[in-house]
Amino acid sequence: MTGDSALPRPGAAPFTERTPRVVAARKLTRRAEREKTGRFLAEGANAVEAALVDGGKVYELFVTERAAAQHERLLGIAREAGVPVSPITDRAADGLSETVTPQGIVAVCALVDRPQETVLKPGAKLVVVLVDVADPGNAGTVIRVADAAGADAVVLAGDSVDPHNGKCVRAAAGSLFHPAITRIRDVDAALKACSAAGLRTFGAHGYADTELDQVTFDEPTAWVFGNEAHGLPRDVLETVDLAVKIPMYGRAESLNLATAAAICVYTNAMSSRAAR
């Protein structure tokens, strides 16, 4: 479908929560359905624009009357890309959203993760690895941090959350479509793949002997972060090239995952750029 036919027809009745295409899209809020169909939902203007502009494959765009008026430019981009735009009721938008206040614009997209061999390969300068990270908001925020810092890739290893989870997509704020993303179930295999790609692995650990300001970033690096509650497992800490802690100058006992990742990854990125 191309040209103006990709836009809602004037006067066309909007799809309701019972319309089969809306029902099918609603099922994508479940991981099993995402894995089965190879599709997920990207809600909100930031995520939709990133999907349309930055190479994500978009199958359909659902939009309420209010959102269509607010985001005419995005509808124009969708039209030029040949993406069908389907009007929906507010109630249908509620069913597609996992938020209290839906934005009324939702894209059905192809999953973004790639095979590890296409992501972890020589030439990468900065990679972020999440090991057993359970909270989708944290994972999405770290993906956004990685994107902002210019990281080449994000690896979700072990039992980490699905990056296509609705909360993760929203927290990433469009960044899900920028750095390469891969999922590797075997943590040891993920670390070996980083090393094989020429990356020095740094594990973030609150009790490490080496502090962040003592590290020299003169090699391509993979930063490894662990579960929010338990941190990195002992076997991972024994496998990485160096365990590193963020120095605490005040009285806080620790930092949350996303904050720690931002400090480590940005320190790395700024140091590497200054050395150029």
C-alpha positions as CSV (number, residue, x, y, z in Angstrom):
1,M,0.0,0.0,0.0
2,T,1.5,3.3,-1.1
3,G,0.8,7.0,-1.5
4,D,-2.4,8.6,-0.1
5,S,-4.0,5.2,0.3
6,A,-1.8,4.7,3.4
7,L,-3.7,7.4,5.2
8,P,-7.1,7.0,6.8
9,R,-10.0,7.6,4.4
10,P,-12.0,10.7,5.2
11,G,-15.0,9.7,7.2
12,A,-13.8,6.1,7.6
13,A,-15.2,4.5,10.7
14,P,-12.4,4.0,13.2
15,F,-11.4,0.5,14.3
16,T,-12.8,-0.5,17.7
17,E,-11.4,-2.8,20.3
18,R,-13.3,-5.7,18.7
19,T,-11.8,-5.2,15.2
20,P,-9.7,-8.3,14.3
21,R,-6.6,-6.3,13.5
22,V,-6.8,-4.5,16.8
23,V,-7.4,-7.7,18.7
24,A,-4.4,-9.3,17.0
25,A,-2.3,-6.2,17.9
26,R,-3.4,-6.3,21.5
27,K,-2.0,-9.9,21.8
28,L,1.4,-8.4,21.2
29,T,1.5,-7.1,24.7
30,R,2.3,-10.8,25.6
31,R,5.9,-12.1,25.1
32,A,4.7,-15.4,23.7
33,E,2.8,-13.7,21.0
34,R,5.7,-11.4,20.1
35,E,8.0,-14.4,19.8
36,K,5.4,-16.3,17.7
37,T,4.7,-13.5,15.2
38,G,8.0,-11.6,15.2
39,R,6.2,-8.4,15.9
40,F,5.8,-5.9,18.8
41,L,4.1,-2.6,19.7
42,A,5.9,0.7,19.8
43,E,3.7,3.3,21.5
44,G,4.2,7.0,21.5
45,A,5.5,9.6,19.1
46,N,9.2,9.1,19.9
47,A,9.2,5.4,19.4
48,V,7.0,5.6,16.3
49,E,9.1,8.2,14.6
50,A,12.3,6.2,15.4
51,A,10.7,3.1,13.9
52,L,9.6,4.9,10.7
53,V,12.8,7.0,10.2
54,D,15.6,4.8,11.5
55,G,15.1,1.6,9.7
56,G,12.6,-0.3,11.8
57,K,10.1,-2.3,9.8
58,V,6.6,-1.0,10.5
59,Y,3.6,-3.1,9.4
60,E,0.8,-0.8,10.5
61,L,0.2,2.5,12.4
62,F,-2.9,2.8,14.7
63,V,-3.9,6.3,15.6
64,T,-6.8,8.0,17.4
65,E,-8.4,11.1,15.9
66,R,-6.8,13.4,18.5
67,A,-3.3,11.8,18.0
68,A,-3.7,12.1,14.2
69,A,-4.3,15.9,14.5
70,Q,-1.3,16.2,16.8
71,H,1.1,14.1,14.7
72,E,0.3,15.0,11.1
73,R,4.0,14.9,10.2
74,L,4.4,11.3,11.4
75,L,1.3,10.3,9.4
76,G,3.0,11.9,6.3
77,I,6.2,9.9,6.9
78,A,4.1,6.8,7.2
79,R,2.3,7.6,4.0
80,E,5.6,8.1,2.1
81,A,6.9,4.8,3.5
82,G,3.8,2.9,2.4
83,V,2.7,2.1,5.9
84,P,-1.0,1.6,6.4
85,V,-2.5,4.1,8.9
86,S,-5.6,2.8,10.7
87,P,-7.9,5.1,12.7
88,I,-8.9,3.7,16.1
89,T,-11.3,4.7,18.8
90,D,-10.0,5.9,22.2
91,R,-11.1,2.6,23.7
92,A,-9.2,0.6,21.2
93,A,-6.1,2.8,22.0
94,D,-6.6,2.0,25.7
95,G,-6.4,-1.7,24.8
96,L,-3.2,-1.3,22.9
97,S,-1.5,0.7,25.6
98,E,0.0,-0.4,28.8
99,T,0.0,3.1,30.3
100,V,-2.5,5.0,32.4
101,T,-2.6,7.8,29.8
102,P,-2.3,6.4,26.3
103,Q,-0.8,8.6,23.6
104,G,-3.1,7.3,21.0
105,I,-0.4,6.4,18.4
106,V,0.9,2.8,18.2
107,A,3.0,1.1,15.6
108,V,3.2,-2.6,14.9
109,C,6.9,-3.3,14.2
110,A,9.2,-6.1,13.4
111,L,11.4,-7.3,16.4
112,V,14.6,-5.4,16.5
113,D,17.1,-7.9,17.9
114,R,19.7,-9.4,15.6
115,P,21.8,-12.6,15.6
116,Q,24.9,-12.2,17.8
117,E,27.3,-12.8,15.0
118,T,26.0,-9.7,13.2
119,V,26.3,-7.6,16.3
120,L,29.4,-8.7,18.2
121,K,32.1,-8.5,15.6
122,P,35.5,-6.8,15.3
123,G,35.2,-3.1,14.9
124,A,32.8,-2.4,17.7
125,K,34.2,0.2,20.2
126,L,31.7,0.2,23.0
127,V,29.1,-2.5,23.9
128,V,26.8,-2.7,26.9
129,V,25.9,-6.2,28.3
130,L,23.0,-6.7,30.7
131,V,23.0,-9.9,32.7
132,D,19.8,-11.1,34.2
133,V,18.3,-7.6,34.3
134,A,14.7,-8.1,35.3
135,D,13.1,-4.7,35.2
136,P,12.0,-3.5,31.8
137,G,12.2,0.1,32.8
138,N,15.8,-0.3,33.8
139,A,16.6,-2.2,30.6
140,G,15.0,0.5,28.4
141,T,16.8,3.3,30.2
142,V,20.1,1.6,29.8
143,I,19.4,1.1,26.1
144,R,18.7,4.9,25.9
145,V,22.0,5.6,27.8
146,A,23.9,3.3,25.4
147,D,22.4,5.1,22.4
148,A,23.2,8.5,23.8
149,A,26.8,7.5,24.5
150,G,27.3,6.2,21.0
151,A,27.5,2.5,21.9
152,D,27.6,0.1,19.0
153,A,25.4,-2.6,20.6
154,V,23.4,-3.7,23.6
155,V,23.4,-7.4,24.6
156,L,20.7,-8.8,26.8
157,A,22.2,-11.9,28.3
158,G,20.9,-14.7,30.6
159,D,17.4,-14.2,32.0
160,S,17.2,-10.5,31.0
161,V,13.9,-9.0,30.2
162,D,12.6,-9.0,26.6
163,P,13.6,-5.6,25.1
164,H,10.3,-5.5,23.2
165,N,8.3,-5.4,26.5
166,G,6.1,-2.3,26.4
167,K,7.7,-0.7,29.5
168,C,11.1,-1.3,28.0
169,V,10.1,0.3,24.7
170,R,8.7,3.4,26.4
171,A,11.8,3.8,28.7
172,A,14.1,3.5,25.6
173,A,12.2,6.5,24.1
174,G,13.0,5.6,20.5
175,S,16.6,4.4,21.2
176,L,15.5,0.8,20.8
177,F,15.9,1.3,17.0
178,H,19.4,2.8,17.1
179,P,22.2,0.6,18.6
180,A,22.3,-3.0,17.5
181,I,20.5,-5.3,20.0
182,T,21.0,-9.0,20.5
183,R,19.8,-11.6,23.0
184,I,22.1,-14.4,24.2
185,R,20.7,-16.8,26.7
186,D,24.1,-18.2,27.6
187,V,26.0,-15.6,29.6
188,D,29.4,-17.3,29.2
189,A,28.8,-17.4,25.5
190,A,28.0,-13.7,25.5
191,L,31.2,-12.8,27.3
192,K,33.3,-15.1,25.0
193,A,31.7,-13.4,22.0
194,C,32.7,-10.0,23.3
195,S,36.3,-11.1,23.8
196,A,36.4,-12.7,20.4
197,A,35.3,-9.4,18.9
198,G,38.3,-7.7,20.5
199,L,36.4,-6.1,23.4
200,R,37.9,-5.8,26.9
201,T,35.2,-6.7,29.4
202,F,34.6,-4.5,32.5
203,G,32.2,-5.8,35.1
204,A,30.4,-3.2,37.3
205,H,30.7,-4.4,40.9
206,G,30.2,-2.3,44.1
207,Y,32.9,-4.2,45.9
208,A,35.6,-4.2,43.2
209,D,39.2,-3.2,44.1
210,T,39.6,-1.0,41.1
211,E,37.7,2.3,41.0
212,L,36.3,3.9,37.8
213,D,38.6,6.9,37.9
214,Q,41.6,4.5,37.9
215,V,40.7,2.9,34.6
216,T,42.3,3.8,31.2
217,F,39.9,3.4,28.3
218,D,42.4,2.8,25.5
219,E,40.8,-0.4,24.1
220,P,37.4,-1.3,22.7
221,T,35.2,-2.1,25.8
222,A,32.2,-4.1,26.8
223,W,30.6,-3.0,30.0
224,V,28.8,-5.8,31.9
225,F,26.0,-4.9,34.4
226,G,24.1,-7.3,36.6
227,N,20.7,-7.8,38.1
228,E,19.2,-4.9,40.0
229,A,19.0,-6.8,43.4
230,H,21.9,-9.2,43.1
231,G,24.5,-7.7,40.8
232,L,26.8,-9.8,38.8
233,P,27.2,-13.5,39.6
234,R,30.5,-14.7,41.0
235,D,31.3,-16.7,37.9
236,V,30.8,-13.6,35.7
237,L,33.0,-11.5,37.9
238,E,35.7,-14.2,37.6
239,T,35.4,-14.2,33.8
240,V,35.5,-10.5,33.0
241,D,38.8,-8.8,32.4
242,L,38.4,-6.3,35.2
243,A,35.8,-5.6,37.9
244,V,35.2,-1.9,38.5
245,K,33.4,0.1,41.1
246,I,32.1,3.7,41.1
247,P,33.6,5.6,44.0
248,M,31.1,6.9,46.6
249,Y,32.0,10.3,47.9
250,G,28.8,10.8,50.0
251,R,26.8,8.5,52.3
252,A,24.7,6.6,49.7
253,E,25.3,2.9,49.9
254,S,24.8,2.2,46.2
255,L,23.4,3.5,42.9
256,N,20.6,2.0,40.9
257,L,21.4,0.1,37.7
258,A,20.5,2.8,35.2
259,T,22.5,5.5,37.1
260,A,25.5,3.3,37.4
261,A,25.4,2.3,33.8
262,A,25.1,6.0,32.7
263,I,28.2,6.9,34.8
264,C,30.3,4.0,33.6
265,V,29.3,4.1,29.9
266,Y,29.6,7.9,29.6
267,T,32.9,8.0,31.5
268,N,34.2,5.5,28.9
269,A,32.7,7.3,25.9
270,M,34.0,10.7,27.0
271,S,37.5,9.4,27.7
272,S,37.7,7.6,24.4
273,R,36.6,10.7,22.5
274,A,39.1,12.9,24.4
275,A,41.9,10.5,23.4
276,R,41.2,10.8,19.6
